[in-house]
Amino acid sequence: MSDKKKMGRPVEGEPKTEKIGIRISKIDLEKLEICSKKLNKSRSNVIIDGIRRTYREIED
């Protein structure tokens, strides 16, 4: 076996190495889907944007 690193997609910014699972209502999932489509972002990125926005609010 080779010691070469696997080639994958390049990572922008900080690597995302952690994984979480959440339970949400159907209504919230529908809202997430709408945001994802309107913003042309993945559901994960919409959630991350929300976390960052909330964090900025509490830091002020």
FIMARTOR-334624 format. One record per atom (N, C-alpha, C): x, z, y. Coordinates in pm, whole numbers, plus 32768, in hexadecimal, padded with zeros to 4 digits. Layout:
! FIMARTOR-334624
XZY ...
***
This chain:
! FIMARTOR-334624
805480007F8A 800080008000 80588000807C 802E7FB880E1 807A7FA8815B 805D801A81BD 80BE80378213 80AD809D8279 807B806282FD 80557FE482FE 80257FA48378 7F9D7FDE839F 7F8A7FE98424 7F0980178456 7EA37FA88449 7E267FCE8431 7DBB7F6B842A 7DA27F3384B5 7D847EB484BC 7D617E76853B 7CC97E7D854B 7C9F7EA585BE 7C0F7EAC85DB 7BF77E83866A 7B7F7E9F8697 7B617E808722 7BAF7EDD877D 7BE17EA887ED 7C287EFF884B 7BC97F648888 7BFD7FD988A5 7BAD804688DB 7BC1804D8971 7B53804D89BD 7B5B80608A4D 7B5280F58A6A 7BAC81268ABD 7BA881B38AE3 7BCE820D8A6F 7B8D827C8A68 7BAA82E08A02 7B6C82BA897C 7BB982C0890E 7B81829C888B 7B0D82F98866 7AAA82C08826 7A34830C87FC 7A4583308768 7A7583A98751 7A9383D386C8 7A2C8434868F 79D7846B86E5 797784CF86B8 78F0848D869F 78A684C68641 78228490861E 77BE8502861A 774684E98653 76DB854D864E 765B8508861F 7600855685F2 757B852485CC 751385758617 74AA85328643 74408579868C 73B8854E8657 735685A3866B 72CB8582864A 7283857786CF 723D850886E2 71F184F5875D 716684C1873A 710C84CF8799 708384A18783 707E84088789 701183D18756 6FFE8340875D 6FF9831187ED 6FBA835F8842 6FAF833B88D0 703A83348910 708E839988F6 71158397892F 7168832488F5 715483058876 719B8294883A 71708210887C 70EF82038898 70BE818B88DD 70FB81808968 710481F189AF 714181F28A33 71D581CB8A2B 721981FD89C6 72A681DB89B1 72B781468998 725F810D8946 7264807E8929 724C802B89A7 71EB805489F9 71CF800D8A76 724980128AD2 728480888AE1 72FC80958B35 736C803E8B00 737F803F8A7E 73E87FF18A3F 73D87F5C8A5C 735F7F2A8A4E 73467E9C8A65 73537E778AF9 73187EC98B52 731C7EAC8BE1 73A97EB18C19 73F97F0F8BE6 74837F1F8C17 74E77ECA8BCA 74B87E8B8B5D 75107E3B8B06 75857E8F8AD3 75647F078AA6 75C77F658A70 75967F9589E8 75F37FC58998 75CD80008917 758480848930 753880AE88CD 74F4813088D9 7559819F88EE 75CA819788A7 763281FD88B6 766582028944 767E818E8982 76B1818D8A0A 764A81BF8A6F 75CA81A58A56 756281DC8AAD 756482758AA5 757182AB8A2E 7576833D8A1B 75F283768A5F 766583368A4C 76E183658A8A 76D583638B22 769982F88B59 768382F18BEA 762D83668C18 75C683888BCC 756F83F88BEE 75BA847D8BEC 7610848E8B8B 766085098B82 76BA85148BFC 76FC84A68C1E 775884A78C91 770E84BE8D13 769984828D24 764984958D9D 761D85278DA8 75EE85608D3A 75C485ED8D3B 763886488D59 76AD862C8D21 7723867E8D38 774A867B8DCC 774386048E0A 776485FA8E9A 7701864E8EEC 7683864F8EC5 761F869E8F0E 763C87328F09 766787648E98 768187F58E8E 7708881D8ECB 775F87BB8EDE 77E287D78F1A 77DB87DE8FB2 777387A88FED 776787A79081 7744882C90B8 
***
